[in-house]
Amino acid sequence: MRTCLQTLGKILWEMGKPNLAEKYFIRLLEQLPANDSLRRHLYQDLGRLASHVGDLDKSMEWRQKALDFKKQSQPAGSSSTRQTTNIK
């Protein structure tokens, strides 16, 4: 059911129905446990969708959630965490 809702959201997006796509993505987010790795992908999808419809502020919010989720789900001191925090 989880990936079905995500797939349905993507299909609706491709059909030119971004509002419905957003509803399905958010519905799935509400059903997922807080630590489910699919959340990061949904945050990314929602960020791309918001950018697509021109809502750049909302896009940045969703993309930030994806980054925050990624940081929280990585073990402390992992190499990718160090790489992203040491960018100059």
C-alpha positions as CSV (number, residue, x, y, z in Angstrom):
1,M,0.0,0.0,0.0
2,R,2.9,2.4,0.9
3,T,4.5,2.4,-2.5
4,C,1.2,2.3,-4.3
5,L,0.3,5.7,-2.8
6,Q,3.7,7.1,-3.8
7,T,3.3,5.7,-7.3
8,L,-0.2,7.1,-7.6
9,G,1.1,10.5,-6.5
10,K,3.8,10.4,-9.1
11,I,1.3,9.4,-11.8
12,L,-1.1,12.2,-10.8
13,W,1.8,14.6,-11.0
14,E,2.7,13.4,-14.5
15,M,-1.0,13.8,-15.5
16,G,-0.8,17.5,-14.5
17,K,-2.6,17.1,-11.2
18,P,0.0,18.4,-8.7
19,N,-2.6,19.2,-6.0
20,L,-3.9,15.6,-5.9
21,A,-0.3,14.3,-6.1
22,E,0.6,16.3,-3.0
23,K,-2.5,15.0,-1.1
24,Y,-1.4,11.4,-1.7
25,F,2.2,12.1,-0.8
26,I,1.1,13.7,2.5
27,R,-1.5,11.0,3.2
28,L,1.3,8.4,2.9
29,L,3.6,10.5,5.2
30,E,0.8,10.6,7.8
31,Q,0.6,6.8,7.7
32,L,4.4,6.1,8.0
33,P,6.2,5.6,11.2
34,A,8.5,8.5,12.1
35,N,11.7,6.5,11.3
36,D,10.6,4.9,8.0
37,S,13.2,5.5,5.3
38,L,10.5,6.2,2.7
39,R,9.8,9.5,4.4
40,R,13.0,11.0,3.0
41,H,11.9,10.1,-0.5
42,L,8.5,11.5,0.0
43,Y,10.0,14.7,1.4
44,Q,12.2,14.9,-1.8
45,D,9.2,14.2,-4.0
46,L,7.2,16.9,-2.3
47,G,10.1,19.3,-2.6
48,R,10.3,18.7,-6.4
49,L,6.6,19.0,-6.7
50,A,6.5,22.3,-4.9
51,S,9.3,23.6,-7.1
52,H,7.5,22.4,-10.2
53,V,4.4,24.5,-9.3
54,G,6.6,27.5,-8.4
55,D,6.3,27.4,-4.7
56,L,10.0,27.7,-3.9
57,D,9.6,28.4,-0.2
58,K,7.6,25.2,0.3
59,S,10.1,23.4,-1.9
60,M,12.9,24.5,0.4
61,E,10.9,23.4,3.5
62,W,10.4,19.9,2.1
63,R,14.0,19.6,1.0
64,Q,15.2,20.7,4.4
65,K,13.0,18.0,6.0
66,A,14.6,15.4,3.7
67,L,18.1,16.6,4.7
68,D,17.2,16.6,8.4
69,F,15.7,13.1,8.1
70,K,18.9,11.9,6.4
71,K,21.1,13.3,9.1
72,Q,19.0,11.8,11.9
73,S,18.9,8.4,10.3
74,Q,22.7,8.2,9.9
75,P,24.9,6.8,12.6
76,A,27.0,9.5,14.4
77,G,30.3,10.1,12.7
78,S,29.4,8.4,9.4
79,S,31.5,9.6,6.5
80,S,28.6,11.2,4.5
81,T,27.6,13.2,7.6
82,R,31.1,14.5,7.9
83,Q,31.3,15.3,4.2
84,T,28.1,17.4,4.3
85,T,29.0,19.3,7.4
86,N,32.6,20.1,6.3
87,I,31.7,21.6,3.0
88,K,33.3,25.1,2.6
